[in-house]
Amino acid sequence: MKLSNVMKQIRKDTGSTSASDSDLTNIDTWYDTGSFALNRVITGDIHKGIPKSRITTIYGDSQSGKSLIAAQTAANALKNKQIDKIFFVDSEGGGVQILKNLGVNMDDVEYIPVHSIETCSIQLLRLYDTFIKMHNEYKADPANNDDIRAIVILDSWGALSADKLVDDAVEKDKQVQDMGLGAKLKNALMSGLMMRVVESGVSLIIINHTYENPGAMFSSKIKPLPGGKKLEYASHVILQSTKLFIKPGNAEYLTSEEDKQFFSGNRMNFFVVKSRISKPCFSANVYIDFTTGISKYDGLIDDAIVYGFIEKVHGGYKVPSYSDKRIFFKELVTSDEIWNTFIDKFNEMSIERMKFSKSIVDSIKESEATISELVDESI
C-alpha cells in the first residue's frame, strides 16, 4: 500500500492536513507593544510583539504596566488597521479607561462586564464560538463574508471569584474559604479556551496579579502565577512585570543633569517566563513617560552596547555609525535618525540570537564584522 493512499485515507478520516498547509500552525500577524525592547524579548524581532490567535498572559505587581501594555498593544493594532474591534472583558471596573486615555475611539471597544468565574466562562466561550463560526464562514466564502479581526483583553484573571463563595457570604451570612474551587473552575475555562483561541484567529490577552510565596525560603526571580495551572500551560507567552520607579533628578545611573531632568515617569521590567516563539528568560526595561507614553528605544541600549553599536563614554554615549560626538541619553532614546543608522543590522542579530538553536556567544562574535561595515558606510 502506497503512503500517499494511506495519507489520503487518514486525512479523510481525521480531517488532518499538512502542518505547512494549516493556518493554525503558523503565526502570520503580530501586534506591536509600543516598545522595541519588549517586542524583542517576546519574539526576537523588534517589529513583532504579541502573537495573533494565541493566549498571552501578563502578570505582576500593582501599577507595573500590565494593563497599559495590553491596552497599548490593542490600540496599536487598531491604529495599524490590523483589527477592527477590541473586546474588553472587565472584572475590575476601570481598566477600559486606559484605552480612552490612549485615544482609542470607544465605539471600537466592546465592553463586557463579568462578576464571577462562571459568568466570565460563559461570556468568553460564547464569544470565541462566535468568532470561530464567523472565521470559518469567511474561509468558506471570502467574497460574501467578513473575517473577524479583533483582540480580547481580560482584566483581570485574579479578580475573578466563584459564585458559590459570594452566594454563601450573602445568603448564608458565612464567608468560606476557596478550598481550590476557583482554581478548578479557571482550569476548566482554560481547557475550553485553548484551541478556541487558536481556531478563531483572535488573540486573548489575560491580565493577572501576582503574590509573594510566604513559604519560600529564598526569593525567586519568577513569582508564582496564581489562578490554576492550566493558565500556565495554555499561554503561548507569559510576561512577568515589575515596577521600577524613577523620579526626575533621581536616576542615579545617569551622569548628565539634562538626562536626569528628562525622566518624569516610571520604568517597568518585563521578564519572559514562557515563550513558544523564541528563547525565554530574557527581560526588557520599558520606560513609560507620563506625557509622551512608551519609549520605543529605551531598553535596547544595553544590548546595543553589547553588540558594539553603541559605546558608553563619560557623560553619555557614542554611536560610531552616526557620529563621533557624545550623545546624551535623552537624544539617544528619542532620535529615529540615530537608530536608523544601525537598527536593521541590530534586529538581524537579535533575531539570530533569540532563536532556540542559536548560541549567544556565536551571535556576539558575528557582530564584529557587522560593526565594521556600518562604520565604513558612515564614513
C-alpha positions in Angstrom: 0.0 0.0 0.0 1.4 3.4 -1.0 2.0 6.0 1.6 0.1 8.6 -0.4 -3.0 6.5 -0.4 -2.7 5.9 3.3 -2.4 9.7 3.9 -5.5 10.4 1.8 -7.4 8.0 3.9 -6.0 9.3 7.2 -6.9 12.9 6.2 -10.4 11.8 5.2 -11.0 10.0 8.5 -9.4 12.6 10.8 -9.6 15.9 9.0 -5.9 16.3 9.3 -3.7 18.3 6.9 0.0 19.0 6.4 1.3 21.4 9.0 2.6 23.6 6.2 -0.9 24.0 4.8 -2.7 24.6 8.1 -3.5 28.2 9.1 -3.4 27.1 12.7 0.3 26.2 12.9 1.8 29.5 11.7 1.5 32.9 13.2 1.3 35.5 10.4 0.4 38.6 12.4 2.0 40.3 15.4 0.8 43.2 17.4 3.3 45.9 18.4 3.5 46.6 22.1 4.9 50.1 21.6 8.4 49.1 22.9 11.0 47.6 20.6 12.7 46.1 23.6 9.6 44.3 24.8 8.7 43.1 21.2 12.3 41.8 21.0 12.2 39.6 24.2 8.9 38.2 23.2 9.7 37.3 19.6 13.4 38.2 18.9 12.2 40.8 16.4 11.8 44.4 17.4 9.0 44.8 14.9 6.9 41.9 16.2 5.2 41.6 19.6 2.0 39.9 20.8 1.2 36.9 18.6 -2.2 36.7 16.8 -4.6 33.9 17.7 -2.7 32.9 20.8 -3.1 33.4 24.6 -0.7 35.9 26.2 -0.6 36.3 30.0 0.9 39.4 31.6 1.1 39.2 35.4 2.9 41.2 38.1 2.7 43.8 40.8 0.1 46.5 41.0 0.9 49.5 38.8 3.7 47.6 37.0 2.3 48.3 33.5 0.3 45.2 32.8 -2.9 46.8 31.7 -1.1 49.6 29.9 0.9 47.2 27.7 -2.2 45.2 26.9 -4.1 48.4 26.1 -1.3 49.9 24.1 -0.9 46.7 22.1 -4.6 46.7 21.2 -4.6 50.5 20.4 -1.6 50.0 18.1 -3.4 47.1 16.3 -6.4 49.4 15.8 -4.2 52.3 14.6 -2.3 49.9 12.2 -5.6 48.6 10.9 -4.8 45.0 11.9 -8.0 44.7 13.9 -11.5 46.3 13.8 -12.6 45.7 17.4 -11.3 45.4 20.9 -13.4 43.2 23.3 -12.7 44.3 26.8 -13.8 41.7 29.5 -13.8 43.6 32.7 -13.8 42.1 36.2 -12.4 45.1 38.0 -14.3 48.1 36.7 -11.8 50.6 35.4 -9.2 49.2 33.1 -11.1 50.2 29.9 -10.3 53.9 30.8 -6.7 53.3 29.7 -7.9 52.7 26.2 -9.8 56.0 26.2 -6.7 57.8 27.5 -4.7 56.3 24.7 -7.0 58.0 22.2 -9.0 54.9 21.2 -12.5 55.5 19.8 -14.8 53.9 22.4 -17.1 52.8 19.5 -14.3 50.4 18.6 -14.4 48.8 22.1 -17.0 46.2 23.0 -17.3 46.3 26.8 -18.2 43.0 28.6 -18.5 43.2 32.4 -18.2 40.0 34.4 -18.8 39.3 38.1 -17.5 35.8 38.6 -15.6 32.9 37.1 -18.8 31.3 36.0 -20.1 34.4 34.1 -16.7 35.0 32.6 -16.6 31.4 31.4 -19.9 31.7 29.7 -19.1 35.0 28.1 -15.7 34.0 26.8 -16.7 30.6 25.5 -19.7 32.1 23.7 -17.6 34.9 22.3 -15.0 32.6 20.9 -17.5 30.1 19.5 -19.0 33.1 17.6 -15.5 34.1 16.4 -14.8 30.6 15.1 -18.2 30.5 13.3 -17.5 33.8 11.6 -13.9 32.9 10.7 -15.0 29.6 9.2 -17.7 31.3 7.1 -15.2 33.8 5.8 -12.8 31.0 4.8 -15.6 29.2 3.0 -16.8 32.3 1.1 -14.5 35.3 1.4 -16.4 37.3 -1.2 -19.6 37.3 0.9 -18.4 37.2 4.4 -16.2 39.3 6.7 -13.4 37.8 8.8 -13.3 38.6 12.5 -10.3 40.8 13.3 -10.1 41.6 17.0 -8.2 41.3 20.3 -9.8 40.3 23.5 -8.4 41.7 26.8 -9.4 40.1 30.1 -8.7 42.4 33.0 -8.2 40.7 35.3 -7.9 37.0 35.9 -7.0 37.5 39.6 -10.2 39.4 40.4 -12.5 36.6 39.4 -14.0 34.5 42.2 -16.5 31.7 42.3 -20.3 32.4 42.6 -20.6 30.0 45.4 -18.2 31.9 47.6 -20.2 35.1 47.1 -23.6 33.4 47.5 -22.5 31.8 50.8 -21.4 35.2 52.1 -24.6 37.0 51.0 -27.3 34.3 51.5 -25.9 32.2 54.4 -24.0 35.0 56.1 -21.0 32.8 56.0 -17.6 33.5 54.5 -16.0 30.2 53.5 -12.5 29.5 52.1 -12.0 28.9 48.4 -10.5 25.4 49.0 -9.3 25.2 45.4 -12.8 25.8 43.8 -11.7 28.9 42.0 -8.6 27.2 40.5 -10.7 24.2 39.3 -13.2 26.5 37.6 -10.5 28.5 36.0 -8.7 25.4 34.8 -11.9 24.2 33.2 -12.3 27.6 31.4 -8.7 27.5 30.1 -9.2 23.9 28.8 -12.2 25.2 26.8 -10.4 28.2 25.5 -7.0 26.8 24.4 -7.9 25.6 20.9 -10.8 28.0 20.5 -8.4 31.0 20.6 -6.2 29.3 18.0 -9.0 28.4 15.7 -10.7 31.8 15.9 -7.7 33.9 14.9 -8.4 36.3 17.8 -5.7 36.9 20.4 -6.6 36.7 24.1 -4.5 38.9 26.5 -5.0 38.0 30.1 -4.0 40.4 32.9 -3.2 38.7 36.2 -1.9 39.7 39.6 1.0 38.1 41.5 1.9 37.5 45.1 5.0 36.6 47.1 5.3 33.0 48.2 5.3 33.1 52.0 6.6 29.5 52.3 9.6 30.1 50.1 13.0 30.1 51.9 14.6 32.2 49.2 13.1 34.8 46.9 12.8 33.8 43.3 13.1 35.8 40.1 10.0 34.1 38.8 7.0 34.7 41.1 4.0 32.3 41.4 1.3 32.6 38.7 -2.0 32.3 40.6 -5.3 31.1 39.1 -4.8 27.4 38.3 -2.0 25.6 36.4 -4.0 25.5 33.1 -3.3 29.2 32.6 0.4 28.5 32.6 0.0 25.6 30.2 -2.4 27.3 27.8 -0.5 30.6 27.5 1.7 30.9 24.4 3.6 33.8 26.1 3.9 34.7 29.8 5.3 38.0 30.8 6.1 38.9 34.4 6.1 42.7 35.1 7.8 44.6 37.9 7.7 48.3 38.6 11.0 50.2 38.8 10.0 53.8 39.8 12.1 56.7 38.5 11.6 60.3 39.7 13.0 63.4 38.0 16.6 64.1 39.2 16.8 60.7 40.9 18.2 58.5 38.1 21.5 57.5 39.7 22.9 55.7 36.7 22.6 58.9 34.6 25.5 61.3 34.7 24.1 64.3 32.8 21.9 66.8 34.6 20.0 67.1 31.3 19.3 63.4 31.3 18.2 63.4 34.9 15.6 66.1 34.3 14.3 64.2 31.2 12.8 61.5 33.4 9.2 62.1 34.5 7.6 58.7 34.5 8.1 55.0 35.5 10.4 52.3 34.3 8.9 48.8 34.1 10.7 45.5 33.7 9.1 42.7 31.7 10.6 39.2 32.1 9.6 36.4 29.7 8.7 33.5 31.9 7.4 31.4 29.0 7.6 31.7 25.2 6.9 29.3 22.4 8.3 31.7 19.9 11.9 32.4 21.0 14.2 31.8 23.9 12.5 32.6 27.3 14.1 34.1 30.4 15.1 37.4 28.7 13.9 40.7 30.2 13.3 44.2 28.9 13.1 47.5 30.6 10.3 49.8 29.3 10.2 53.5 30.2 6.7 55.0 30.3 6.7 58.8 30.2 3.7 60.4 31.9 3.4 62.8 29.0 4.6 61.1 25.8 3.8 57.4 26.6 6.0 54.4 26.0 9.6 55.0 24.7 10.2 52.6 21.9 14.0 52.7 22.0 14.6 52.6 25.7 15.5 49.1 26.8 17.6 48.4 23.6 20.6 50.4 24.7 22.3 47.8 26.9 22.2 45.1 24.2 23.3 47.7 21.5 26.3 48.3 23.7 27.0 44.5 24.0 26.7 44.2 20.2 29.0 47.1 19.7 26.6 49.6 18.0 26.8 52.0 20.9 29.7 52.9 23.2 29.4 54.1 26.7 31.6 57.2 27.3 31.9 59.6 30.2 28.7 61.7 30.5 26.9 59.9 27.7 27.2 57.7 24.6 28.8 57.4 21.2 27.2 55.8 18.1 30.0 55.2 15.6 27.6 54.6 12.7 26.1 58.1 13.3 28.7 60.5 14.7 31.9 60.8 16.8 30.2 63.3 19.1 29.0 62.5 22.6 25.2 61.9 22.8 23.1 62.4 25.9 20.5 59.8 27.0 17.6 62.0 26.1 18.6 62.3 22.5 19.6 58.6 22.2 16.1 57.3 23.3 14.1 59.8 21.2 16.1 60.1 17.9 14.9 58.0 14.9 17.8 59.4 12.9 20.4 57.9 15.2 18.9 54.4 15.5 18.1 54.2 11.8 21.9 54.1 11.1 22.1 50.6 12.6 18.6 49.3 13.7 18.2 46.9 10.8 21.5 45.2 11.5 20.8 45.2 15.2 17.5 43.5 14.5 19.0 40.8 12.3 21.5 40.0 15.0 18.7 40.0 17.6 16.6 37.5 15.6 19.5 35.1 15.3 20.5 35.5 19.0 16.9 34.8 20.2 16.4 31.7 18.2 16.2 28.5 20.2 19.1 27.0 18.2 21.4 30.0 18.3 24.3 30.4 20.7 24.5 33.8 22.3 28.3 33.7 22.1 28.2 33.0 18.4 25.8 35.9 17.8 28.1 38.3 19.6 31.1 37.1 17.7 29.3 37.7 14.4 28.7 41.3 15.4 32.3 42.3 14.9 32.1 42.2 11.1 28.7 44.0 11.1 30.0 46.9 13.2 33.0 47.4 10.9 30.7 47.5 7.9 28.4 50.1 9.4 31.3 52.4 10.5 32.8 52.2 6.9 29.4 53.1 5.4 29.0 56.1 7.7 32.4 57.4 6.7 
